[in-house]
C-alpha cells in the first residue's frame, strides 16, 4: 500500500465524510470517494459501509485507521529527528505559477527561499497555462482553482477574490435594456478564462481578452 492512499483514507476516517475529507486535502469529494473505492479493490475488503446514520468504518477500516495513524506518527517522528540533519540540500526545483501570483505574492517568498537554500537551483516558470505534473514538466505547480484535477492532491494556500466591474452609467444602461453587455475578460489564468466563458457568451468577449 502506498502512503498517499493511506493518507487519503486517514483524512476520511478523521473527518467522517467525503466532503470534509476533501476540504482537508484540498480536492473534490469525488476524488476522495474514488481513491477509497480503488483502495478497497486493491485490498479486497470493504473499509466503509452505509448505516442508518451515514457511512461508518468497517472492522477492516478501523484496523487500517489505526495502522495509518501509526504510519503517520512514524513519518512525523522521523521528519522531526532527521529534518535538520542535512542542511546542504541541493538539486533542481522546477516551480510553475501564474503571472499575477508570481510577480506579486510569490517573488519575495522565492527570494527568501533561494537565500535559505543556496544549493537548490530554483527554476521558476511563469505561465498562465496548466503544466503537466504527471509528465514531470514541473515539480510544484501553484495554480488558481476551486477544484484540483482528479489526479491531483493539493493544499489550499490562500483565497483570491474576483469581481466584475463596470461604470454606474454603463450598468444603468444595461439594466434598462438600452445597451448590450460587452465583456472584457482577463486572460490571466485558466480559471478566469473558464469563468469568463461561463459568465457570458463566446461572441460577447471574443477578441477582447486582456492580459493582467
Backbone as CSV, one residue per row, in Angstrom:
resi,resn,N_x,N_y,N_z,CA_x,CA_y,CA_z,C_x,C_y,C_z
1,UNK,0.832,-1.194,0.000,0.000,0.000,0.000,0.870,1.248,0.000
2,UNK,0.501,2.217,-0.822,1.226,3.475,-0.869,0.724,4.398,0.239
3,UNK,1.662,5.201,0.792,1.291,6.108,1.869,0.240,7.107,1.422
4,UNK,0.284,7.528,0.165,-0.681,8.509,-0.309,-2.105,7.962,-0.222
5,UNK,-2.284,6.662,-0.503,-3.604,6.042,-0.368,-4.036,6.025,1.092
6,UNK,-3.088,5.662,1.968,-3.394,5.626,3.398,-3.727,7.028,3.913
7,UNK,-3.047,8.037,3.392,-3.277,9.418,3.831,-4.683,9.880,3.467
8,UNK,-5.143,9.532,2.262,-6.496,9.899,1.855,-7.520,9.212,2.747
9,UNK,-7.313,7.917,3.002,-8.251,7.189,3.865,-8.245,7.747,5.277
10,UNK,-7.070,8.082,5.785,-6.962,8.618,7.141,-7.707,9.939,7.263
11,UNK,-7.645,10.768,6.219,-8.388,12.029,6.233,-9.891,11.765,6.326
12,UNK,-10.368,10.762,5.587,-11.789,10.411,5.668,-12.138,9.891,7.055
13,UNK,-11.300,8.997,7.600,-11.581,8.416,8.910,-11.651,9.487,9.991
14,UNK,-10.842,10.515,9.863,-10.821,11.583,10.866,-11.977,12.562,10.693
15,UNK,-12.323,12.852,9.446,-13.345,13.853,9.188,-14.756,13.289,9.179
16,UNK,-14.887,12.003,8.853,-16.195,11.362,8.912,-17.077,11.538,7.691
17,UNK,-16.584,12.218,6.651,-17.368,12.366,5.423,-16.439,12.660,4.264
18,UNK,-16.919,12.373,3.054,-16.122,12.640,1.861,-15.895,14.133,1.680
19,UNK,-16.950,14.920,1.929,-16.832,16.365,1.738,-15.800,16.979,2.671
20,UNK,-15.857,16.633,3.947,-14.915,17.202,4.912,-13.493,16.719,4.663
21,UNK,-13.360,15.450,4.267,-12.031,14.929,3.948,-11.467,15.648,2.726
22,UNK,-12.340,15.914,1.746,-11.902,16.626,0.536,-11.420,18.032,0.877
23,UNK,-12.124,18.718,1.774,-11.703,20.058,2.190,-10.357,19.994,2.898
24,UNK,-10.155,18.977,3.722,-8.894,18.821,4.442,-7.725,18.615,3.482
25,UNK,-7.987,17.859,2.403,-6.931,17.531,1.442,-6.825,18.546,0.313
26,UNK,-7.856,19.402,0.157,-7.852,20.370,-0.927,-8.204,19.770,-2.273
27,UNK,-9.098,18.748,-2.272,-9.516,18.116,-3.524,-11.038,18.053,-3.551
28,UNK,-11.593,17.477,-4.628,-13.036,17.299,-4.713,-13.455,16.042,-3.956
29,UNK,-14.689,16.036,-3.484,-15.158,14.880,-2.712,-15.190,13.619,-3.571
30,UNK,-15.421,13.782,-4.885,-15.424,12.621,-5.778,-14.045,11.974,-5.853
31,UNK,-12.992,12.783,-5.699,-11.634,12.238,-5.708,-11.407,11.345,-4.496
32,UNK,-11.853,11.809,-3.322,-11.705,11.012,-2.095,-12.478,9.706,-2.219
33,UNK,-13.727,9.796,-2.694,-14.554,8.604,-2.852,-13.909,7.608,-3.806
34,UNK,-13.431,8.125,-4.939,-12.822,7.234,-5.936,-11.569,6.570,-5.401
35,UNK,-10.719,7.342,-4.701,-9.475,6.790,-4.180,-9.740,5.704,-3.129
36,UNK,-10.735,5.917,-2.292,-11.047,4.925,-1.264,-11.631,3.663,-1.892
37,UNK,-12.478,3.812,-2.891,-13.027,2.638,-3.566,-11.943,1.848,-4.282
38,UNK,-10.983,2.542,-4.884,-9.864,1.851,-5.529,-9.022,1.128,-4.490
39,UNK,-8.851,1.747,-3.308,-8.094,1.103,-2.234,-8.812,-0.151,-1.748
40,UNK,-10.124,-0.079,-1.650,-10.905,-1.258,-1.258,-10.723,-2.388,-2.265
41,UNK,-10.701,-2.033,-3.551,-10.500,-3.055,-4.590,-9.118,-3.687,-4.469
42,UNK,-8.100,-2.861,-4.188,-6.743,-3.390,-4.041,-6.634,-4.332,-2.854
43,UNK,-7.281,-3.944,-1.753,-7.185,-4.740,-0.529,-8.157,-5.921,-0.517
44,UNK,-9.176,-5.862,-1.364,-10.154,-6.944,-1.418,-11.088,-6.967,-0.227
45,UNK,-11.337,-5.816,0.373,-12.231,-5.747,1.535,-12.852,-4.365,1.630
46,UNK,-14.032,-4.288,2.240,-14.705,-3.015,2.432,-14.106,-2.283,3.631
47,UNK,-13.872,-0.989,3.443,-13.331,-0.163,4.513,-14.398,0.718,5.149
48,UNK,-15.430,1.048,4.371,-16.544,1.839,4.887,-17.840,1.196,4.430
49,UNK,-18.905,1.417,5.197,-20.200,0.878,4.826,-21.293,1.844,5.264
50,UNK,-22.433,1.774,4.591,-23.538,2.681,4.895,-24.332,2.155,6.085
51,UNK,-24.696,3.070,6.972,-25.557,2.734,8.104,-26.718,3.717,8.135
52,UNK,-27.595,3.588,9.109,-28.746,4.489,9.203,-28.331,5.934,9.446
53,UNK,-27.129,6.125,10.001,-26.641,7.473,10.304,-25.621,7.977,9.285
54,UNK,-25.398,7.207,8.226,-24.413,7.583,7.214,-23.371,6.500,7.034
55,UNK,-22.194,6.873,6.555,-21.122,5.910,6.356,-20.313,5.756,7.639
56,UNK,-19.938,4.519,7.940,-19.090,4.226,9.099,-17.967,3.305,8.671
57,UNK,-16.913,3.228,9.477,-15.792,2.337,9.179,-16.167,0.898,9.508
58,UNK,-15.752,-0.003,8.640,-15.896,-1.424,8.934,-14.794,-1.840,9.900
59,UNK,-14.795,-3.119,10.301,-13.728,-3.614,11.164,-12.371,-3.452,10.484
60,UNK,-12.320,-3.758,9.170,-11.080,-3.588,8.415,-10.705,-2.119,8.320
61,UNK,-11.718,-1.268,8.157,-11.464,0.166,8.084,-10.896,0.713,9.381
62,UNK,-11.418,0.245,10.502,-10.908,0.684,11.800,-9.470,0.218,12.006
63,UNK,-9.164,-1.002,11.568,-7.792,-1.505,11.678,-6.844,-0.685,10.803
64,UNK,-7.316,-0.320,9.587,-6.478,0.488,8.703,-6.288,1.888,9.277
65,UNK,-7.320,2.433,9.912,-7.186,3.758,10.534,-6.078,3.748,11.582
66,UNK,-6.042,2.719,12.396,-5.010,2.618,13.427,-3.628,2.453,12.794
67,UNK,-3.549,1.618,11.752,-2.259,1.398,11.085,-1.782,2.665,10.396
68,UNK,-2.700,3.371,9.717,-2.334,4.605,9.023,-1.893,5.680,10.010
69,UNK,-2.541,5.711,11.168,-2.138,6.678,12.201,-0.728,6.387,12.693
70,UNK,-0.417,5.109,12.859,0.944,4.742,13.281,1.958,5.097,12.209
71,UNK,1.594,4.859,10.943,2.480,5.221,9.840,2.757,6.718,9.849
72,UNK,1.705,7.510,10.042,1.857,8.954,10.058,2.752,9.398,11.206
73,UNK,2.530,8.813,12.373,3.343,9.184,13.539,4.811,8.838,13.326
74,UNK,5.064,7.687,12.698,6.442,7.293,12.421,7.109,8.260,11.456
75,UNK,6.383,8.656,10.419,6.941,9.587,9.438,7.194,10.958,10.063
76,UNK,6.248,11.421,10.898,6.425,12.714,11.554,7.596,12.688,12.534
77,UNK,7.739,11.552,13.227,8.847,11.430,14.172,10.181,11.420,13.447
78,UNK,10.238,10.720,12.319,11.464,10.688,11.530,11.803,12.071,11.007
79,UNK,10.782,12.772,10.512,10.993,14.119,9.984,11.496,15.064,11.068
80,UNK,10.948,14.916,12.285,11.340,15.795,13.382,12.784,15.568,13.800
81,UNK,13.232,14.305,13.781,14.589,13.997,14.243,15.635,14.143,13.157
82,UNK,15.227,13.960,11.896,16.196,13.972,10.802,16.072,15.178,9.891
83,UNK,14.994,15.947,10.069,14.725,17.038,9.141,15.844,18.044,9.043
84,UNK,16.498,18.362,10.163,17.559,19.358,10.133,18.942,18.773,10.060
85,UNK,19.025,17.455,9.814,20.318,16.778,9.819,21.179,17.168,8.641
86,UNK,20.530,17.395,7.497,21.281,17.743,6.293,20.817,19.099,5.794
87,UNK,21.566,20.117,6.137,21.212,21.457,5.712,21.736,21.788,4.321
88,UNK,22.525,20.868,3.743,23.128,21.130,2.442,22.307,20.485,1.328
89,UNK,20.988,20.629,1.407,20.157,20.068,0.350,20.480,20.769,-0.955
90,UNK,20.446,20.017,-2.029,20.813,20.574,-3.334,19.995,19.914,-4.426
91,UNK,20.118,20.446,-5.617,19.402,19.899,-6.755,18.558,20.966,-7.422
92,UNK,17.822,20.554,-8.435,16.986,21.487,-9.189,15.533,21.349,-8.758
93,UNK,14.886,22.477,-8.556,13.468,22.519,-8.199,12.745,23.379,-9.218
94,UNK,11.827,22.756,-9.947,11.096,23.433,-11.019,9.700,23.780,-10.515
95,UNK,9.421,25.076,-10.392,8.137,25.558,-9.890,7.447,26.364,-10.981
96,UNK,6.148,26.160,-11.136,5.383,26.933,-12.111,4.277,27.695,-11.383
97,UNK,4.001,28.905,-11.853,2.971,29.733,-11.233,2.395,30.683,-12.263
98,UNK,1.145,31.105,-12.058,0.522,32.054,-12.979,1.134,33.433,-12.767
99,UNK,1.038,34.267,-13.786,1.783,35.525,-13.811,1.437,36.461,-12.669
100,UNK,0.138,36.663,-12.410,-0.214,37.664,-11.402,0.191,37.245,-9.990
101,UNK,0.310,35.923,-9.734,0.792,35.466,-8.436,2.315,35.554,-8.360
102,UNK,2.982,35.149,-9.440,4.445,35.109,-9.441,5.043,36.495,-9.304
103,UNK,4.435,37.477,-9.956,5.024,38.816,-9.980,4.741,39.633,-8.729
104,UNK,3.831,39.176,-7.904,3.478,39.958,-6.711,3.718,39.175,-5.430
105,UNK,2.870,38.208,-5.163,2.913,37.487,-3.891,4.150,36.610,-3.752
106,UNK,4.521,35.922,-4.824,5.496,34.842,-4.699,6.961,35.274,-4.778
107,UNK,7.273,36.319,-5.508,8.672,36.675,-5.707,9.440,36.899,-4.400
108,UNK,8.885,37.622,-3.426,9.617,37.759,-2.158,9.834,36.424,-1.454
109,UNK,8.857,35.503,-1.591,8.999,34.185,-0.982,10.091,33.379,-1.669
110,UNK,10.133,33.452,-2.989,11.175,32.745,-3.736,12.557,33.299,-3.390
111,UNK,12.651,34.605,-3.210,13.928,35.226,-2.869,14.418,34.726,-1.518
112,UNK,13.520,34.651,-0.539,13.907,34.167,0.788,14.268,32.686,0.737
113,UNK,13.541,31.927,-0.080,13.834,30.506,-0.214,15.229,30.289,-0.800
114,UNK,15.564,31.034,-1.851,16.876,30.899,-2.501,17.999,31.289,-1.550
115,UNK,17.753,32.290,-0.722,18.772,32.715,0.248,18.974,31.650,1.311
116,UNK,17.889,31.012,1.732,17.975,29.983,2.772,18.550,28.681,2.237
117,UNK,18.369,28.422,0.941,18.842,27.159,0.337,19.652,27.481,-0.925
118,UNK,20.859,27.995,-0.765,21.656,28.437,-1.920,22.065,27.316,-2.866
119,UNK,22.041,26.074,-2.392,22.459,24.955,-3.243,21.321,24.383,-4.080
120,UNK,20.127,24.929,-3.924,18.998,24.490,-4.741,18.881,25.409,-5.953
121,UNK,18.870,24.804,-7.112,18.722,25.543,-8.367,17.234,25.719,-8.628
122,UNK,16.692,26.862,-8.218,15.262,27.126,-8.352,14.955,27.631,-9.753
123,UNK,14.171,26.872,-10.480,13.745,27.262,-11.827,12.268,27.628,-11.775
124,UNK,11.954,28.877,-12.048,10.581,29.358,-11.986,10.042,29.563,-13.396
125,UNK,8.930,28.934,-13.681,8.266,29.101,-14.971,6.966,29.870,-14.752
126,UNK,6.881,31.058,-15.325,5.683,31.882,-15.202,4.830,31.656,-16.443
127,UNK,3.673,31.052,-16.252,2.798,30.746,-17.381,1.358,30.742,-16.913
128,UNK,0.453,31.135,-17.784,-0.961,31.111,-17.469,-1.629,29.822,-17.906
129,UNK,-0.852,28.889,-18.420,-1.366,27.591,-18.842,-1.002,26.526,-17.816
130,UNK,-1.841,25.513,-17.701,-1.575,24.421,-16.772,-0.395,23.591,-17.260
131,UNK,0.497,23.272,-16.337,1.677,22.465,-16.643,1.434,21.042,-16.157
132,UNK,1.897,20.064,-16.918,1.615,18.653,-16.621,2.601,18.123,-15.578
133,UNK,2.117,17.973,-14.349,2.968,17.447,-13.283,3.255,15.966,-13.483
134,UNK,2.265,15.240,-14.003,2.439,13.797,-14.174,3.581,13.471,-15.131
135,UNK,3.854,14.360,-16.051,4.932,14.145,-17.011,6.199,14.898,-16.618
136,UNK,6.235,15.354,-15.360,7.416,15.990,-14.777,7.809,17.271,-15.493
137,UNK,6.795,17.976,-16.036,7.077,19.290,-16.603,7.397,20.296,-15.504
138,UNK,6.996,19.965,-14.284,7.315,20.797,-13.119,7.222,19.921,-11.877
139,UNK,7.913,20.346,-10.814,7.841,19.613,-9.539,6.703,20.120,-8.672
140,UNK,6.472,21.421,-8.713,5.421,22.061,-7.923,4.665,23.035,-8.811
141,UNK,3.345,23.015,-8.727,2.523,23.944,-9.508,1.666,24.764,-8.556
142,UNK,1.751,26.083,-8.679,0.918,26.987,-7.885,-0.156,27.541,-8.813
143,UNK,-1.394,27.137,-8.599,-2.477,27.443,-9.519,-3.634,28.115,-8.806
144,UNK,-4.463,28.806,-9.588,-5.709,29.360,-9.089,-6.829,28.451,-9.560
145,UNK,-7.465,27.752,-8.635,-8.555,26.856,-8.988,-9.393,26.557,-7.763
146,UNK,-10.660,26.320,-7.983,-11.545,25.878,-6.910,-11.671,24.369,-6.875
147,UNK,-11.174,23.704,-7.895,-11.338,22.252,-7.985,-10.123,21.618,-8.651
148,UNK,-9.152,21.133,-7.868,-7.998,20.440,-8.447,-8.437,19.253,-9.285
149,UNK,-7.641,18.901,-10.279,-7.972,17.771,-11.139,-8.070,16.470,-10.381
150,UNK,-8.728,15.489,-10.992,-8.958,14.204,-10.341,-7.664,13.519,-9.915
151,UNK,-6.590,13.745,-10.652,-5.337,13.045,-10.364,-4.429,13.844,-9.429
152,UNK,-4.909,15.005,-8.952,-4.052,15.874,-8.152,-4.532,15.965,-6.709
153,UNK,-3.590,16.095,-5.809,-3.892,16.408,-4.421,-3.104,17.660,-4.075
154,UNK,-3.807,18.694,-3.690,-3.142,19.962,-3.434,-3.468,20.505,-2.062
155,UNK,-2.803,21.558,-1.712,-3.030,22.261,-0.451,-3.454,23.686,-0.745
156,UNK,-4.556,24.107,-0.144,-5.010,25.477,-0.343,-4.072,26.424,0.403
157,UNK,-3.443,27.340,-0.317,-2.522,28.289,0.288,-3.211,29.585,0.688
158,UNK,-4.158,30.021,-0.131,-4.851,31.276,0.160,-6.115,31.335,-0.680
159,UNK,-6.907,32.357,-0.472,-8.123,32.569,-1.249,-8.001,33.882,-2.013
160,UNK,-8.297,33.834,-3.299,-8.230,35.021,-4.157,-9.643,35.391,-4.581
161,UNK,-10.032,36.627,-4.328,-11.370,37.092,-4.689,-11.342,37.812,-6.031
162,UNK,-12.390,37.637,-6.819,-12.502,38.297,-8.117,-13.845,39.009,-8.203
163,UNK,-13.901,40.084,-8.944,-15.135,40.852,-9.094,-15.288,41.305,-10.535
164,UNK,-16.525,41.634,-10.907,-16.830,42.205,-12.212,-17.046,43.705,-12.030
165,UNK,-16.429,44.506,-12.865,-16.502,45.961,-12.721,-17.144,46.595,-13.953
166,UNK,-17.860,47.658,-13.690,-18.455,48.445,-14.763,-18.876,49.799,-14.213
167,UNK,-18.893,50.817,-15.034,-19.284,52.142,-14.563,-20.775,52.152,-14.215
168,UNK,-21.152,53.055,-13.330,-22.557,53.145,-12.930,-23.449,53.464,-14.123
169,UNK,-22.969,54.373,-14.968,-23.773,54.761,-16.130,-23.968,53.586,-17.080
170,UNK,-22.887,52.831,-17.313,-22.992,51.690,-18.221,-23.917,50.627,-17.651
171,UNK,-23.780,50.330,-16.359,-24.626,49.316,-15.724,-26.093,49.728,-15.779
172,UNK,-26.352,51.025,-15.598,-27.729,51.521,-15.680,-28.287,51.337,-17.086
173,UNK,-27.444,51.564,-18.108,-27.869,51.377,-19.496,-28.207,49.916,-19.769
174,UNK,-27.375,49.013,-19.266,-27.617,47.578,-19.475,-28.894,47.152,-18.758
175,UNK,-29.055,47.593,-17.502,-30.233,47.236,-16.725,-31.516,47.731,-17.389
176,UNK,-31.440,48.902,-17.981,-32.620,49.475,-18.639,-32.864,48.895,-20.026
177,UNK,-31.952,48.056,-20.489,-32.124,47.447,-21.795,-31.724,48.335,-22.944
178,UNK,-31.056,49.445,-22.659,-30.660,50.381,-23.718,-29.265,50.079,-24.269
179,UNK,-28.572,49.122,-23.641,-27.234,48.769,-24.106,-27.010,47.284,-23.880
180,UNK,-26.286,46.687,-24.806,-25.979,45.262,-24.680,-24.731,45.066,-23.809
181,UNK,-24.649,43.911,-23.152,-23.468,43.612,-22.344,-22.244,43.441,-23.241
182,UNK,-21.166,44.077,-22.878,-19.899,43.927,-23.584,-18.830,43.595,-22.540
183,UNK,-18.246,42.426,-22.666,-17.319,41.929,-21.664,-15.874,42.060,-22.133
184,UNK,-15.009,42.343,-21.200,-13.569,42.259,-21.429,-13.033,41.256,-20.420
185,UNK,-12.708,40.063,-20.889,-12.216,39.022,-19.995,-10.758,39.249,-19.629
186,UNK,-10.343,38.637,-18.542,-8.955,38.734,-18.092,-8.249,37.425,-18.398
187,UNK,-7.254,37.481,-19.251,-6.539,36.283,-19.683,-5.345,36.013,-18.759
188,UNK,-5.619,35.888,-17.455,-4.507,35.718,-16.516,-4.257,34.266,-16.160
189,UNK,-5.261,33.416,-16.290,-5.071,32.009,-15.936,-6.252,31.208,-16.474
190,UNK,-6.114,29.896,-16.425,-7.166,29.022,-16.932,-8.469,29.211,-16.156
191,UNK,-8.358,29.466,-14.851,-9.553,29.641,-14.024,-10.394,30.818,-14.523
192,UNK,-9.751,31.972,-14.746,-10.508,33.147,-15.175,-10.974,33.036,-16.623
193,UNK,-10.212,32.354,-17.460,-10.682,32.137,-18.825,-11.963,31.307,-18.814
194,UNK,-11.969,30.248,-17.998,-13.153,29.393,-17.894,-14.330,30.152,-17.308
195,UNK,-14.046,30.960,-16.266,-15.117,31.737,-15.633,-15.746,32.711,-16.627
196,UNK,-14.927,33.356,-17.448,-15.455,34.319,-18.422,-16.356,33.621,-19.426
197,UNK,-15.965,32.437,-19.878,-16.783,31.700,-20.843,-18.126,31.312,-20.235
198,UNK,-18.113,30.969,-18.934,-19.357,30.578,-18.270,-20.245,31.780,-17.987
199,UNK,-19.643,32.943,-17.746,-20.408,34.133,-17.366,-21.045,34.836,-18.548
200,UNK,-20.455,34.699,-19.729,-21.007,35.406,-20.885,-20.809,34.565,-22.131
201,UNK,-21.509,34.939,-23.185,-21.420,34.170,-24.426,-20.063,34.365,-25.087
202,UNK,-19.686,33.409,-25.901,-18.404,33.458,-26.596,-18.298,34.708,-27.454
203,UNK,-19.405,35.089,-28.102,-19.360,36.212,-29.020,-19.146,37.548,-28.297
204,UNK,-19.625,37.645,-27.056,-19.598,38.935,-26.387,-18.223,39.330,-25.877
205,UNK,-17.312,38.356,-25.820,-15.972,38.745,-25.360,-14.873,38.284,-26.311
206,UNK,-15.254,37.733,-27.459,-14.249,37.290,-28.425,-13.359,38.448,-28.828
207,UNK,-12.069,38.193,-28.870,-11.067,39.196,-29.252,-10.981,40.357,-28.264
208,UNK,-11.479,40.173,-27.046,-11.455,41.241,-26.065,-10.742,40.835,-24.782
209,UNK,-10.012,39.754,-24.848,-9.269,39.319,-23.669,-8.052,40.205,-23.468
210,UNK,-7.803,40.547,-22.230,-6.619,41.333,-21.914,-5.804,40.575,-20.898
211,UNK,-4.505,40.769,-20.938,-3.607,40.107,-20.007,-3.363,40.992,-18.798
212,UNK,-3.561,40.408,-17.614,-3.375,41.177,-16.387,-1.889,41.361,-16.123
